[in-house]
């Protein structure tokens, strides 16, 4: 029994329609892959940039941009040095400090911490310590002539169960030598303030006292450990540090915040680069989908390509048709992915807070990470590089199918038609 001619026409139409539907689906998957890749890259790079910025602000809020130390240890005449340093155009202000390790002993427990002796009036001009105080005042370290006052971190106050007005004993392990051996030196301090930097390490291991109290505890006279310097441009701290080093000479040594935190920020930069490379693989997968789409399109349209060539179309014009289709996929996917990535990055803190409230989870543990908020900062250069790489990958993915289409021999295709 012969099949009607209309049946064969309908069957061929359905096959062509099915092929077209499948190619359209593959095209949609290709665009979706580009969107997800670009979006993920922008969000992750924004989080890394935000983390670096937040961490830098936390560190520089507690520490000065540049510090001046002495190879011989404690040194005198620090006021004259401060006046000399402040004369430099790029320097905002400078303040002396003393730093040492001590043991804090309360009624319940003891805790080893870093004790910093500061000039209260000058300290407020070189760091953000005054803004970080949650209870009490920075001026209370010198209030009414009382020298033995202490400013402690929030986490340390919680660990030692201390409150404003409580007394605590500061023990210096290397004390006085007596016939009975080494006796640690002890001095009673009063807690007059509690600060919170947002960095767990600082809030649990750092305490402040005024300069004279620490000098009395250490019995070092009118000497200091170093000088803290605040500069106008934190990114030029290394250059300004070198200028100060040349001015002061030996035996002074100058260190800047970049040098002191080099390993930390180098690790963050390496991690950001590694994540960029890894997540770029998502775009590469989408590029393979683009290749598949265009190869199938060439196979389906081989007769049309042969007819165009027989009518005078050049190899270059045929190749441009398929390159244009792949480029359109890349442009649409990159634009939508870039828009969604920036949108999510700008609202990431609210999104994370919503997830934490809804699912009762903590995505950023304060005792593990240096910061207490989920950071995100959109960097225009990162967005540009992501979009550029995405477009280049999509463009390169079109070259092979376009080349195959342009090399097609029309006589071979139309021989049996």
C-alpha positions, 0 to 999 in steps of 0.5 A: 500500500502506497503512502499518500504524497501529503504524508511524506510532505507532513513527515518532512515538515515535522522532522524539520520542525523538530530539528528547529525546536531542538536547535532553539533549545540548544541556543537557549541553553547556550545563552543561559550558560553565558548568563549564569557564568557572567553573573556568578563571576561578577558576584564572586569577584564583588564579594572578594573585592568587598572582603578585601576593602572591609578587611583593609578598613578594619585593619587601618581603623585600628592600626596606623598607615605607617609605623616608625620603630627603632632597631635598638628598642625604646627611644627618647626624643619622640616628640621631636621626631613627630614634629619632623614627620608631620612637616611632610606634605603627605602626612596627616598626623603622628602619635607615639605608642608603646606595645608589649605583651602582658597577662590580665588577671581577674577574679575568675581567670587570666588571659594573655593580651597585647597592651598598647600605651597611647597618647589619648589626644594624638591617638584620635588623629591617627586611628579610628579608635574613638569611633569604635568605643561602644561603652565609655570614652577614650578621654576616660583613660586620662580623666581626672589625672588617673593613669591606671585606666584600661580600654578593652575589647568587647570579646575580651570583656566577655571572656573575662566577665568584665564591666565598666568600673571593674578592676583588673590586674595587669601582670608583666611576666618579666619583672624584678630580679630578687634573691628569691628569683624573678618576681612578676610586676603587677599593677591594678587597672580600672576598666573605663571603656569597651571597644569593638572593631568588628575583628575578632582577633583585635576585640579579644586580644588587644587592650589600651592604656595611656602612655604614662601608665605603660611607661610606669609599668615597664619602668622605661622612663619617657621612652616609646616603642614607636610612632604611628603615622597617618597619611593622606593616601593609603595606597601611597603609604609604601612610598611615603614610608620610604621618604620617612625612612630616608629622612630619619635614617639609621637606627630607625626602621619604617614599616607600612600597612601593605608590608605588615599585611602582605601575606594576608592580602596576597592570599586574598588576591591569589584566591580572587584570581583563582576563582576568576579562572575557575568560574570562567569554565562556566562560560567555556561550557556555554561556548561549547554549547554555542559550537554545538548549536552552530554546527547543527545549524550548518548541517541543517542549512547545508542546502541553503548554504549551497544555493547561496554559494551557487548564486555568488555568495563568497566564503567570507559572507557565509562565514559572517552569517554564523559568526553573527549568530554566535556573537548575538548569543554572546552579547545577549548572554553577557548583557543579561548576566552582567546586569543580574550580577551587578544587581545581586552584588549591590543587594547581596547583604539584604539577600544574605540577611533574608536567607539567614532569617528564613532558614535560621542559618549563619552564613558568616560566623564572627568567630571564624572570619575577620568581619561581621557583615557580608561584604560586596563591592562592585568594581567596574574594572572587574565587571568590564573584564568579565564581560570582555572575556565572556564576549571573546570566548563566545566569539572564538566559539563561532570560528570553527562552525563558520569556517566549516560552513564557508568551506562547504562545496555547493556541487557536492551538496546539490549533486543528488538534489 
